[in-house]
């Protein structure tokens, strides 16, 4: 008779497409062992004084540790002789936190099986089947709960177990924590094939030179339309920018000189930006609505001794006797009196194009140094990727101090199209009216938060004026997509992901007609000449479906942080997977995982990963389940300290229009009997420790100036005296 043992997973979550608890519906998959591995397993088991199934149990535990992300967990085992179908399994505890060797784990497993206690359920059961006499196991089978695991996930698990067993047989003394769970073909897929993005682009051309090419090719074409409807041609915009460049050169601006620019949306904004770049400088965007203290820090940090602005913003800037202020309106006569011919500054594509400031964890903004080459790569890809040629250009939305806005003003002008400016006051209202009217805009780049605001402002009116909506800078909720598809049924919606440190965007996911609103919107696949990796804490590629930190390499990676060598060394690291020597990648701090189709799924920030009662929890998973509730349009889950000092989960919800909860009386946490509807909803698919203690219903989510959800502004819920409250 053949020896058969059933091993199963308990209290460890292997990533899959679903989180629903298993039903009685069981399927089975199998893998044959490579030639010689069965004999090697039998010999190793004999030397260790255990059955071959115990060696497989140890290998299975190694794989579950890497897939589930836990060091301590229980695996259930049904010893040989329990019959078929198997009887009640025994719970075998594993502790791999100290990175023990194989012999230690085998000894513990053997003793635990002898003294094991009954396990209440199993989700996975791995079978070890003996081959011919003396040849050891011939193969593995894996029984799995059909409603919890996808067949592809189970197949990858089996491949990983076989791969691990081959390594332990080759070197039984190796620490289990150093074993590689990715077979070679799996590694090649996530490291190389899904990152095969090489594409030609003008890598040696500066951003302003692409604009100059269109100014020479179509000088009379419209480059900018201001808020009053006045058009400025490419010839005029180019000449005015040249005049500014000559003026700045006269003030000492040279290659990579930092030049501040503090303007609102105006023709002068574009004149100033291109003038700085033509002079060889790198622009430092200063939002006039930002606090003076923040503007002062950026100017001091960059050492910018020249600032381009408008007369009405002169008082916004911190005064300094060492700083020259150039007002493009009141000083224009002096500027225009100089030359307006092209400037030969000597700047190259490897030089800086801007320094963009982002918030820092210490409260001190950090300046990201981006090169012409990185920005040109992104914009050159976006010409076709975002369909610039399909329309007339783009409306200008967003502050120039926020890199999300870059495609709205630079992309049209390197592709021969036009930028449409909006009134300074009530800009979103003006944008809603513009979108609701006739038009043929190629694209609009916007945040999902602003898209939700526009949906309310449009009040049911259809939008046919934009071909492509590029949604980025924050997680795109399925409900946002569904709502916008109803308003703009003929437009493409593309989810774009990209930290400032990788120049605006590095991956995209076009949302097709087969969009499923019950699953999270992925961030897609890397764009041209960018590479993306999901790595574990050892910098090893994570298996498909397994969460890890997202690292981004390729031509879009910034030079680093200005005057922050320590932070630069911490976040910008040598890329061990790059085909070219000396390449670096950016450690994003974002949590992600690969889907089976090669798209990446964003799971939140590493620092949004919390522990509740010792359990590691990804808040994005809870948010995704709440968003699947028919009455919820937006959801944010946070961990905050309770009066006891322990972390508790709080859920903030925005109800969809027309739902029963969309009424003033329901605002704020409302006590109710039992766990509440939302708690019951989550309990169907998530363990109890992942169900928030309170639910707070809001009219709308608070947003930062950049259009992202402002988690710090979420209100503290009122105390209800109950474990849960519901909206």
HELIX and SHEET records of a PDB file:
HELIX    1   1 UNK A   37  UNK A   48  1                                  12    
HELIX    2   2 UNK A   52  UNK A   68  1                                  17    
HELIX    3   3 UNK A  102  UNK A  114  1                                  13    
HELIX    4   4 UNK A  151  UNK A  170  1                                  20    
HELIX    5   5 UNK A  176  UNK A  178  5                                   3    
HELIX    6   6 UNK A  184  UNK A  191  1                                   8    
HELIX    7   7 UNK A  193  UNK A  195  5                                   3    
HELIX    8   8 UNK A  207  UNK A  217  1                                  11    
HELIX    9   9 UNK A  234  UNK A  250  1                                  17    
HELIX   10  10 UNK A  267  UNK A  278  1                                  12    
HELIX   11  11 UNK A  292  UNK A  302  1                                  11    
HELIX   12  12 UNK A  311  UNK A  316  5                                   6    
HELIX   13  13 UNK A  332  UNK A  336  1                                   5    
HELIX   14  14 UNK A  372  UNK A  385  1                                  14    
HELIX   15  15 UNK A  388  UNK A  390  5                                   3    
HELIX   16  16 UNK A  403  UNK A  405  5                                   3    
HELIX   17  17 UNK A  406  UNK A  406  1                                   1    
HELIX   18  18 UNK A  407  UNK A  411  3                                   5    
HELIX   19  19 UNK A  412  UNK A  413  1                                   2    
HELIX   20  20 UNK A  427  UNK A  436  1                                  10    
HELIX   21  21 UNK A  448  UNK A  458  1                                  11    
HELIX   22  22 UNK A  478  UNK A  487  1                                  10    
HELIX   23  23 UNK A  500  UNK A  502  5                                   3    
HELIX   24  24 UNK A  565  UNK A  571  1                                   7    
HELIX   25  25 UNK A  606  UNK A  608  5                                   3    
HELIX   26  26 UNK A  619  UNK A  627  1                                   9    
HELIX   27  27 UNK A  664  UNK A  666  5                                   3    
HELIX   28  28 UNK A  677  UNK A  683  1                                   7    
HELIX   29  29 UNK A  688  UNK A  690  5                                   3    
HELIX   30  30 UNK A  711  UNK A  713  5                                   3    
SHEET    1   A 7 UNK A  26  UNK A  32  0                                        
SHEET    2   A 7 UNK A 137  UNK A 145 -1                                        
SHEET    3   A 7 UNK A 124  UNK A 130 -1                                        
SHEET    4   A 7 UNK A   6  UNK A  10 -1                                        
SHEET    5   A 7 UNK A  72  UNK A  78 -1                                        
SHEET    6   A 7 UNK A  90  UNK A  95 -1                                        
SHEET    7   A 7 UNK A 117  UNK A 118 -1                                        
SHEET    1   B 4 UNK A 231  UNK A 233  0                                        
SHEET    2   B 4 UNK A 222  UNK A 225 -1                                        
SHEET    3   B 4 UNK A 418  UNK A 420  1                                        
SHEET    4   B 4 UNK A 393  UNK A 395  1                                        
SHEET    1   C 4 UNK A 282  UNK A 285  0                                        
SHEET    2   C 4 UNK A 258  UNK A 262  1                                        
SHEET    3   C 4 UNK A 306  UNK A 309  1                                        
SHEET    4   C 4 UNK A 324  UNK A 327  1                                        
SHEET    1   D 3 UNK A 352  UNK A 358  0                                        
SHEET    2   D 3 UNK A 366  UNK A 371 -1                                        
SHEET    3   D 3 UNK A 560  UNK A 561 -1                                        
SHEET    1   E 5 UNK A 441  UNK A 446  0                                        
SHEET    2   E 5 UNK A 466  UNK A 471  1                                        
SHEET    3   E 5 UNK A 492  UNK A 497  1                                        
SHEET    4   E 5 UNK A 507  UNK A 511 -1                                        
SHEET    5   E 5 UNK A 525  UNK A 526 -1                                        
SHEET    1   F 4 UNK A 530  UNK A 535  0                                        
SHEET    2   F 4 UNK A 548  UNK A 554 -1                                        
SHEET    3   F 4 UNK A 584  UNK A 594 -1                                        
SHEET    4   F 4 UNK A 572  UNK A 574 -1                                        
SHEET    1   G 4 UNK A 530  UNK A 535  0                                        
SHEET    2   G 4 UNK A 548  UNK A 554 -1                                        
SHEET    3   G 4 UNK A 584  UNK A 594 -1                                        
SHEET    4   G 4 UNK A 600  UNK A 605 -1                                        
SHEET    1   H 2 UNK A 609  UNK A 612  0                                        
SHEET    2   H 2 UNK A 615  UNK A 618 -1                                        
SHEET    1   I 3 UNK A 632  UNK A 641  0                                        
SHEET    2   I 3 UNK A 647  UNK A 655 -1                                        
SHEET    3   I 3 UNK A 694  UNK A 698  1                                        
END                                                                             
